[in-house]
Amino acid sequence: MRLSEQDIINAICLNIAERKQIHPTQVEVELMWDEDHGFSAEVHAEGRSQILIAANMLEAIERYLLKEQNIRVFRDQIQLVLEDEIVADFG
Protein backbone atom coordinates (compact mmCIF):
# COMPACT_ATOMS: atom_id res chain seq x y z
CA MET A 1 0.00 0.00 0.00
CA ARG A 2 1.06 3.59 -0.41
CA LEU A 3 0.56 6.98 1.23
CA SER A 4 0.79 10.09 -0.91
CA GLU A 5 2.88 13.12 -0.04
CA GLN A 6 -0.26 14.86 1.26
CA ASP A 7 -1.02 11.86 3.52
CA ILE A 8 2.52 12.05 4.94
CA ILE A 9 2.10 15.79 5.58
CA ASN A 10 -1.25 15.12 7.29
CA ALA A 11 0.35 12.43 9.45
CA ILE A 12 3.10 14.80 10.57
CA CYS A 13 0.62 17.64 11.22
CA LEU A 14 -1.55 15.40 13.39
CA ASN A 15 1.47 14.03 15.27
CA ILE A 16 2.96 17.46 16.00
CA ALA A 17 -0.45 18.90 16.94
CA GLU A 18 -1.04 16.07 19.41
CA ARG A 19 2.42 16.52 20.97
CA LYS A 20 2.07 20.30 21.28
CA GLN A 21 -1.66 20.19 22.14
CA ILE A 22 -2.61 22.53 19.30
CA HIS A 23 -4.96 22.23 16.33
CA PRO A 24 -3.50 20.43 13.26
CA THR A 25 -4.26 23.49 11.09
CA GLN A 26 -1.70 25.41 13.17
CA VAL A 27 1.08 23.16 11.84
CA GLU A 28 2.82 23.64 8.49
CA VAL A 29 5.03 20.93 7.00
CA GLU A 30 7.43 20.88 4.08
CA LEU A 31 8.91 17.52 3.07
CA MET A 32 12.51 17.46 1.87
CA TRP A 33 15.09 15.09 0.46
CA ASP A 34 18.77 15.52 -0.31
CA GLU A 35 21.61 13.16 -1.13
CA ASP A 36 23.56 13.80 2.08
CA HIS A 37 20.78 13.68 4.67
CA GLY A 38 18.01 11.67 3.00
CA PHE A 39 14.40 12.39 3.96
CA SER A 40 13.40 15.10 6.41
CA ALA A 41 10.60 17.53 7.09
CA GLU A 42 10.61 21.16 8.15
CA VAL A 43 7.80 21.85 10.60
CA HIS A 44 6.46 25.28 11.64
CA ALA A 45 4.21 25.45 14.69
CA GLU A 46 3.61 28.06 17.37
CA GLY A 47 6.02 30.47 15.70
CA ARG A 48 8.87 27.98 15.87
CA SER A 49 10.58 25.85 13.28
CA GLN A 50 12.08 22.39 13.65
CA ILE A 51 13.51 19.72 11.38
CA LEU A 52 12.27 16.14 11.66
CA ILE A 53 14.54 13.33 10.55
CA ALA A 54 13.24 10.25 8.71
CA ALA A 55 12.76 8.30 11.97
CA ASN A 56 10.41 11.01 13.28
CA MET A 57 8.52 10.96 9.99
CA LEU A 58 8.12 7.18 10.17
CA GLU A 59 6.82 7.44 13.74
CA ALA A 60 4.19 9.97 12.61
CA ILE A 61 3.18 7.74 9.68
CA GLU A 62 2.94 4.68 11.95
CA ARG A 63 0.65 6.54 14.40
CA TYR A 64 -1.42 8.01 11.55
CA LEU A 65 -2.06 4.61 10.00
CA LEU A 66 -3.11 3.17 13.35
CA LYS A 67 -5.27 6.08 14.56
CA GLU A 68 -6.80 7.32 11.31
CA GLN A 69 -6.95 4.20 9.15
CA ASN A 70 -6.93 1.42 11.77
CA ILE A 71 -3.96 -0.26 10.06
CA ARG A 72 -1.21 -1.68 12.30
CA VAL A 73 2.15 -1.21 10.57
CA PHE A 74 5.55 -1.12 12.25
CA ARG A 75 8.19 1.47 11.38
CA ASP A 76 10.50 -1.08 9.79
CA GLN A 77 7.68 -1.96 7.33
CA ILE A 78 7.43 1.63 6.07
CA GLN A 79 9.73 2.90 3.34
CA LEU A 80 9.96 6.51 2.21
CA VAL A 81 10.41 6.75 -1.56
CA LEU A 82 11.26 9.69 -3.80
CA GLU A 83 9.35 9.63 -7.08
CA ASP A 84 7.55 12.63 -8.58
CA GLU A 85 6.76 13.37 -4.95
CA ILE A 86 7.75 11.80 -1.63
CA VAL A 87 5.56 8.77 -0.87
CA ALA A 88 5.51 6.06 1.79
CA ASP A 89 5.15 2.40 0.87
CA PHE A 90 4.12 -0.11 3.52
CA GLY A 91 2.55 -3.48 4.12
C-alpha distances in whole Angstrom, upper triangle without the diagonal:
4,7,10,13,15,12,13,17,17,16,18,21,20,21,24,25,25,27,29,30,30,28,25,26,29,26,25,23,23,20,22,21,24,25,27,25,22,19,21,22,25,26,29,30,33,35,33,31,29,26,23,22,19,19,20,17,15,17,17,13,13,16,14,11,14,17,15,12,14,11,12,11,13,14,14,11,10,11,12,13,15,15,17,16,14,10,8,6,5,6
4,7,10,11,9,10,14,14,13,16,18,18,19,22,23,24,25,27,28,28,26,22,24,26,23,22,19,19,16,18,18,21,23,25,23,19,17,18,18,22,22,25,27,30,32,30,28,26,24,21,20,17,18,18,15,13,16,15,11,13,15,13,11,14,16,15,12,15,12,14,12,14,14,15,12,9,9,10,10,12,12,14,12,11,7,6,4,6,9
4,7,8,6,7,10,10,10,12,15,15,16,18,20,20,22,24,25,24,22,18,20,22,19,18,16,16,14,16,17,20,22,24,22,18,15,16,16,19,19,22,23,27,28,27,25,23,21,18,18,15,16,16,12,12,14,12,9,11,13,11,9,13,15,12,11,14,12,14,13,15,14,15,13,10,10,9,10,12,12,13,11,9,6,5,6,8,11
4,5,5,6,9,10,11,13,14,15,17,19,20,21,23,24,25,24,22,18,19,21,18,17,14,14,12,14,15,19,21,23,21,18,15,15,15,17,18,21,22,26,27,26,23,22,20,18,18,16,18,17,13,14,16,14,11,14,16,13,13,16,17,15,14,17,16,18,16,18,17,18,16,13,12,10,10,11,11,11,8,7,5,7,9,12,15
4,5,5,6,9,10,11,12,14,15,17,18,20,21,23,24,22,20,16,17,19,16,14,11,10,8,11,12,16,19,21,19,15,12,13,11,14,15,17,19,23,24,23,20,19,17,15,16,14,16,15,12,13,15,13,11,15,16,13,14,18,18,16,16,19,18,20,18,19,17,19,17,14,13,10,10,10,10,10,6,5,5,8,11,14,17
4,5,5,6,9,10,10,12,14,15,16,18,20,21,22,20,17,14,14,16,14,12,10,10,10,13,15,19,22,24,21,19,15,15,13,14,14,16,18,21,22,22,20,19,18,16,18,16,18,17,13,14,16,13,12,15,16,12,14,17,17,14,15,18,18,20,19,20,19,21,20,16,16,13,14,14,14,13,9,9,9,11,14,16,19
4,5,5,6,9,10,10,12,14,15,16,18,20,20,19,17,13,14,17,14,13,11,12,11,15,17,20,23,25,22,19,15,15,13,16,15,17,18,22,23,23,21,20,18,16,17,15,17,15,12,12,14,11,9,12,12,9,10,13,13,11,11,15,14,16,15,17,16,18,17,14,14,12,14,14,15,15,12,10,8,9,12,13,16
4,5,5,6,9,10,11,12,14,15,17,18,19,18,17,13,15,16,13,12,9,10,9,12,14,17,20,21,18,16,12,11,10,13,12,15,17,20,22,20,18,17,15,13,13,12,13,12,8,9,11,8,6,10,11,9,10,13,14,12,13,16,15,16,14,15,14,16,15,12,12,10,12,13,14,14,11,8,7,7,11,12,16
4,5,5,6,9,10,11,12,14,15,16,18,16,14,11,11,13,10,8,6,8,7,11,14,18,21,22,19,17,13,11,9,10,10,12,13,17,18,17,15,14,13,12,14,13,15,12,9,11,13,9,9,13,13,10,13,16,15,14,15,18,18,19,18,19,17,19,19,15,15,13,14,14,16,15,12,10,10,11,15,16,19
4,5,5,6,8,10,10,12,14,15,16,14,12,8,10,12,10,10,9,11,11,15,18,21,24,25,22,20,16,15,12,13,12,13,14,17,19,18,17,16,16,14,16,15,16,14,11,13,13,9,9,12,11,8,11,14,12,10,12,15,16,18,17,18,17,20,19,16,17,15,17,18,19,18,15,13,12,13,16,17,19
4,6,5,6,9,10,11,12,14,15,14,13,10,12,14,11,12,10,12,12,15,17,21,24,24,21,19,15,14,12,14,12,14,15,18,20,19,17,16,15,13,14,13,13,11,8,9,9,6,5,9,8,5,8,11,10,9,11,13,13,14,14,15,14,17,16,13,15,13,16,17,19,19,16,13,12,11,14,14,17
4,5,5,6,8,10,11,12,14,13,12,9,11,12,9,9,7,10,10,13,16,19,22,22,19,17,13,11,9,10,8,11,11,15,17,15,14,12,12,9,12,11,12,9,7,9,9,5,7,10,9,8,11,13,13,12,15,17,17,17,16,16,14,18,18,15,15,14,16,17,19,20,16,13,13,13,16,17,19
4,5,5,6,9,10,11,11,10,9,5,8,8,6,7,7,10,12,15,18,22,25,25,22,20,16,14,11,11,8,10,9,12,15,14,13,13,13,12,15,15,15,12,10,13,12,9,10,13,12,10,13,15,13,13,16,18,19,19,19,19,18,21,21,18,19,17,19,20,22,22,18,16,16,16,19,20,22
4,6,5,6,9,10,10,9,8,5,9,10,8,11,11,14,15,18,21,25,27,28,24,22,19,17,14,14,12,13,12,14,17,17,16,15,16,14,16,16,16,13,12,13,12,8,10,12,9,8,11,12,10,10,13,15,16,17,17,18,17,21,21,18,20,18,21,22,24,24,20,18,17,16,19,19,21
4,5,5,6,9,10,10,10,8,12,12,10,12,11,14,15,18,20,23,26,26,22,21,17,15,13,14,11,13,12,14,17,16,15,14,14,12,14,14,13,10,9,11,9,6,9,10,8,8,11,12,10,11,14,16,16,16,16,16,15,18,19,17,18,17,20,22,24,25,21,18,17,16,19,19,21
4,5,5,6,8,8,9,8,11,10,7,10,10,13,14,17,20,23,26,25,21,21,17,14,12,12,8,10,8,11,13,12,12,11,12,10,13,15,14,10,10,13,11,8,12,13,11,11,15,16,14,15,18,19,20,20,19,19,17,21,22,19,20,19,22,23,25,25,22,19,19,18,21,22,24
4,5,5,5,5,6,5,8,8,7,10,12,15,17,20,23,26,29,29,25,24,21,18,15,14,11,11,8,10,13,13,14,13,15,14,17,18,18,14,14,16,14,11,14,15,13,12,16,16,14,14,18,19,21,21,21,21,20,24,24,22,23,22,25,26,28,27,24,22,21,21,24,24,26
4,6,5,7,8,8,12,11,11,14,15,18,19,22,25,28,31,30,26,26,22,19,17,17,14,14,12,13,16,16,16,16,17,15,18,19,17,14,14,16,13,11,13,14,11,11,15,14,12,13,17,18,19,19,20,20,19,23,23,21,23,23,26,27,29,29,26,23,23,21,24,23,25
4,6,8,10,10,14,13,11,14,15,18,19,22,24,27,29,28,25,24,21,18,16,16,13,13,11,12,15,14,15,13,15,14,16,18,16,12,14,15,12,11,14,15,12,13,17,16,14,16,19,20,21,20,21,20,19,22,24,22,23,23,26,27,30,30,26,24,23,22,25,24,26
4,6,9,10,12,10,10,13,15,18,20,22,25,28,31,30,26,26,23,19,17,16,12,12,9,9,12,12,13,13,15,15,18,20,19,15,16,18,16,14,17,18,15,16,20,20,17,19,22,23,24,24,24,24,22,26,27,25,26,25,28,29,31,31,28,25,25,24,27,27,29
4,7,9,12,10,11,15,17,20,22,25,28,31,34,33,29,29,25,22,20,19,15,14,11,11,14,15,16,16,19,18,21,22,21,18,18,20,17,15,18,19,16,16,20,19,16,18,21,22,24,24,25,25,24,27,28,26,28,27,30,31,33,33,29,27,27,26,29,28,30
4,6,8,7,8,12,15,18,21,24,27,30,33,33,29,28,25,22,19,17,14,12,9,9,12,13,15,16,18,18,21,23,22,18,19,21,19,16,19,20,17,16,20,20,17,18,21,23,25,25,26,26,25,29,29,27,28,27,29,30,32,31,28,26,26,25,28,28,31
4,5,6,8,11,14,17,20,23,27,30,33,33,30,29,25,22,19,18,14,13,10,10,14,15,16,17,19,19,22,23,23,19,19,21,19,16,18,20,17,15,19,19,16,16,20,21,23,25,25,26,25,29,29,26,28,26,28,29,30,29,26,24,24,24,27,27,29
4,5,6,9,11,14,16,20,23,27,30,30,27,25,22,19,16,15,12,11,9,11,14,15,15,16,17,16,20,20,20,17,16,18,17,13,15,17,15,13,16,17,15,14,17,19,21,22,23,23,22,26,26,23,24,22,24,25,26,26,22,21,20,20,24,24,26
4,5,8,10,14,17,20,24,27,30,31,28,26,23,20,16,15,12,11,9,11,13,15,15,17,18,18,21,22,23,19,18,20,20,16,17,20,18,16,19,20,18,16,20,22,24,25,26,27,25,29,28,25,26,24,26,26,27,25,22,21,21,22,25,26,29
4,7,10,14,17,20,23,26,30,30,27,26,23,19,16,14,10,8,6,7,10,11,12,14,16,17,20,22,22,19,18,21,20,17,19,21,19,17,21,22,20,19,22,25,26,27,27,28,26,29,30,26,27,25,27,27,28,27,23,22,23,24,27,28,31
4,7,10,13,16,20,23,26,26,23,22,19,16,12,10,7,6,5,8,10,10,10,11,13,13,17,18,19,15,14,18,17,14,16,19,17,15,19,20,18,18,21,23,24,25,24,25,23,26,26,23,24,21,23,23,25,24,20,19,20,20,24,25,28
4,7,10,13,17,20,24,24,21,20,17,14,10,8,6,5,7,10,10,10,9,11,12,12,16,17,19,16,14,17,17,14,16,19,18,16,20,22,20,19,22,24,25,26,25,25,23,26,26,23,22,20,21,20,22,21,17,16,18,19,23,24,27
4,6,10,13,16,20,20,17,16,13,10,7,6,5,7,9,13,13,12,10,10,10,10,13,14,16,13,11,14,15,12,14,17,17,15,18,21,20,19,21,23,23,24,23,23,20,23,23,19,19,16,17,17,19,18,14,13,14,16,20,21,25
4,7,10,13,17,18,15,14,11,9,6,5,7,9,12,16,15,14,11,11,10,10,12,13,16,14,12,15,17,14,15,19,19,17,20,23,22,21,23,25,25,26,24,24,21,23,23,19,18,15,16,14,16,15,12,11,13,15,19,21,25
4,7,11,14,15,13,11,8,6,4,6,9,12,15,19,18,17,13,12,10,9,10,10,13,12,10,13,15,13,13,17,18,16,18,21,22,20,22,24,23,24,21,21,18,20,20,16,15,11,12,11,13,13,9,7,10,12,16,18,22
4,7,11,12,10,8,6,5,6,8,11,14,17,21,20,18,14,13,10,10,10,10,14,13,11,14,17,16,16,19,20,19,21,24,25,24,25,27,26,26,23,22,19,20,21,17,15,11,11,10,12,13,10,8,11,13,17,20,23
4,7,9,7,5,4,6,8,11,14,17,21,24,23,21,17,15,12,12,10,10,14,14,12,14,17,17,17,20,22,21,22,25,26,26,26,28,26,26,23,22,19,19,20,16,14,10,10,8,11,12,10,8,12,13,16,19,23
4,6,6,5,7,9,11,13,17,20,23,26,25,23,19,17,13,14,12,12,15,17,15,17,20,20,20,23,25,25,26,29,30,29,30,32,30,29,26,25,21,21,22,19,16,13,12,10,13,14,13,12,15,16,19,22,25
4,6,6,9,11,14,16,20,23,27,30,29,26,22,20,16,16,14,13,17,18,17,19,22,22,22,24,27,27,28,30,32,32,32,33,31,30,27,25,22,21,22,20,16,14,13,11,14,16,15,14,17,18,20,22,26
4,6,9,11,14,16,20,23,26,29,28,25,21,18,15,15,12,13,16,18,17,19,21,22,23,25,27,27,28,31,32,32,33,34,32,31,27,26,22,21,23,21,18,15,15,14,17,19,18,16,19,20,22,24,27
4,7,8,11,13,16,20,23,26,25,22,18,15,12,11,9,9,12,14,14,15,18,19,19,21,23,24,25,28,29,29,30,31,29,28,25,23,19,19,21,18,16,13,14,13,17,19,17,15,17,17,20,22,25
4,7,10,13,16,20,23,26,26,23,19,16,12,11,8,8,11,13,12,13,16,17,17,19,21,22,22,25,27,27,27,28,26,25,22,20,16,16,18,15,12,10,10,10,13,16,14,11,13,14,16,18,22
4,7,10,13,17,20,23,23,20,17,14,10,9,7,5,9,10,9,10,13,14,13,16,18,18,19,22,23,23,23,25,23,23,19,18,15,15,16,13,11,8,9,9,12,14,12,9,11,11,14,16,20
4,7,10,13,16,20,19,17,13,10,7,5,5,5,9,9,7,10,12,12,13,16,17,17,19,22,22,22,23,25,23,23,20,19,15,17,18,15,13,10,12,12,15,16,13,10,12,13,16,18,22
4,6,10,13,16,16,14,10,8,6,5,7,8,11,9,7,11,13,11,13,16,17,16,18,21,21,21,22,24,23,23,21,20,17,19,20,16,15,12,14,13,16,17,13,11,13,14,17,19,23
4,7,10,13,13,10,7,6,5,6,9,11,14,11,11,14,15,14,15,19,19,18,21,23,23,22,24,27,26,26,24,23,20,22,23,20,19,16,17,17,19,19,16,14,16,17,21,23,26
4,7,10,10,8,6,5,6,7,11,13,14,11,11,15,15,13,15,18,17,17,20,22,21,21,23,25,25,25,24,23,20,23,24,21,20,18,20,19,22,21,18,16,18,18,22,23,27
4,7,7,6,4,7,9,11,14,17,18,15,15,18,18,16,18,21,20,19,22,24,23,22,25,27,28,28,27,26,24,27,28,24,24,21,23,22,25,24,20,19,21,22,25,27,30
4,5,5,7,9,11,13,16,19,19,16,16,19,18,16,18,21,19,19,22,23,22,21,25,27,27,28,27,27,25,28,29,26,26,23,26,25,27,27,23,22,23,23,27,28,31
4,5,8,11,14,16,20,22,22,19,19,23,21,19,22,24,22,21,25,26,24,24,27,29,30,31,30,30,28,31,32,29,29,27,29,29,31,30,27,25,27,27,31,31,34
4,7,10,14,16,20,23,23,20,20,24,23,21,24,26,25,24,28,29,27,27,30,32,33,33,32,32,29,32,34,30,30,28,30,29,31,30,27,26,27,28,32,33,36
4,7,10,13,17,20,20,17,18,22,21,19,22,24,23,23,26,28,26,26,29,31,32,32,30,30,27,30,31,28,28,25,28,27,29,29,26,24,26,26,30,31,34
4,7,10,13,16,18,15,15,19,19,17,20,23,22,22,25,26,25,25,28,30,30,30,28,27,25,27,29,25,25,22,24,24,26,26,22,21,23,23,27,28,32
4,7,10,13,14,12,13,16,16,15,18,20,20,20,23,25,24,24,27,28,28,28,26,24,21,24,26,23,22,20,22,22,24,25,21,19,21,21,25,26,29
4,7,10,11,9,10,14,14,14,16,18,19,19,22,24,23,24,26,27,27,26,24,22,19,21,23,20,19,16,19,18,21,22,19,16,18,19,22,23,27
4,7,8,6,7,10,10,10,13,15,15,16,18,20,20,21,23,24,23,22,20,19,15,17,19,16,16,14,16,17,20,21,18,15,16,16,19,20,23
4,6,5,6,9,10,11,13,15,16,17,19,21,21,22,23,25,23,22,19,17,13,15,17,14,14,12,14,15,19,20,17,14,15,15,17,18,22
4,5,5,6,9,10,10,12,14,15,16,18,20,20,21,22,20,19,16,14,10,12,13,11,10,8,11,13,16,18,15,12,12,11,14,15,18
4,5,5,6,9,10,10,12,14,15,17,18,20,20,21,19,17,14,12,8,10,12,10,11,10,14,16,19,22,19,15,15,13,15,15,17
4,5,5,6,9,10,11,12,14,16,16,18,19,20,19,17,15,13,10,13,15,12,13,12,15,17,20,22,19,15,15,13,16,16,19
4,5,5,6,9,10,10,12,14,15,16,17,18,17,16,14,13,10,12,13,10,11,9,12,14,17,19,15,12,11,10,13,14,17
4,5,5,6,9,10,10,12,14,15,15,16,14,13,10,9,6,9,10,7,8,8,12,15,17,20,16,13,11,9,11,11,13
4,5,5,6,9,10,11,12,14,15,15,14,12,10,9,7,10,11,10,12,12,16,18,21,23,20,16,15,12,14,13,15
4,5,5,6,9,10,10,11,13,14,13,13,12,11,9,13,14,11,13,12,16,18,20,22,18,15,14,12,14,14,16
4,5,5,6,9,10,10,11,12,11,11,9,10,8,11,11,8,10,10,13,16,18,19,16,13,11,8,10,10,13
4,6,5,6,9,10,10,10,9,8,6,6,6,10,9,8,11,12,16,19,21,23,19,16,14,11,12,10,11
4,6,5,6,8,10,10,9,9,9,9,10,13,13,12,15,15,19,21,23,25,21,18,16,14,15,13,14
4,5,5,5,7,9,9,10,10,12,12,15,14,12,15,15,18,20,22,23,19,16,14,12,14,13,14
4,6,6,5,6,5,7,7,10,11,14,12,11,14,14,17,20,21,22,19,17,14,11,12,10,11
4,6,6,4,5,5,7,10,12,15,13,13,16,17,20,23,25,26,23,20,18,15,15,13,13
4,6,6,8,9,11,13,15,18,17,16,19,20,23,25,26,27,24,22,19,17,18,16,16
4,6,8,11,12,15,16,19,18,16,19,19,21,24,25,25,22,20,17,16,17,15,16
4,5,9,11,14,16,18,16,15,18,18,21,23,24,24,22,20,17,15,15,13,13
4,7,10,13,15,18,16,15,19,20,23,25,26,27,25,22,19,17,16,14,13
4,6,10,12,14,12,12,16,17,20,23,24,25,23,20,17,14,13,10,9
4,7,10,12,10,11,15,17,20,23,25,27,24,21,18,15,14,10,9
4,7,8,6,8,11,14,17,20,22,24,22,19,16,12,11,7,7
4,6,5,7,11,13,17,20,22,25,23,19,16,13,12,9,9
4,5,5,8,11,14,18,20,23,20,17,14,11,11,9,10
4,6,8,11,14,17,20,23,21,17,15,12,11,9,10
4,7,10,13,17,19,22,20,16,14,10,8,6,6
4,7,10,13,16,18,16,13,10,6,6,5,7
4,6,10,12,16,14,10,8,5,5,6,10
4,7,10,13,10,7,6,4,6,9,13
4,6,10,8,6,5,6,7,11,14
4,7,6,5,6,9,11,14,18
4,5,6,7,10,12,15,19
4,7,9,12,14,18,21
4,6,10,13,16,20
4,7,10,13,17
4,7,10,14
4,7,10
4,7
4
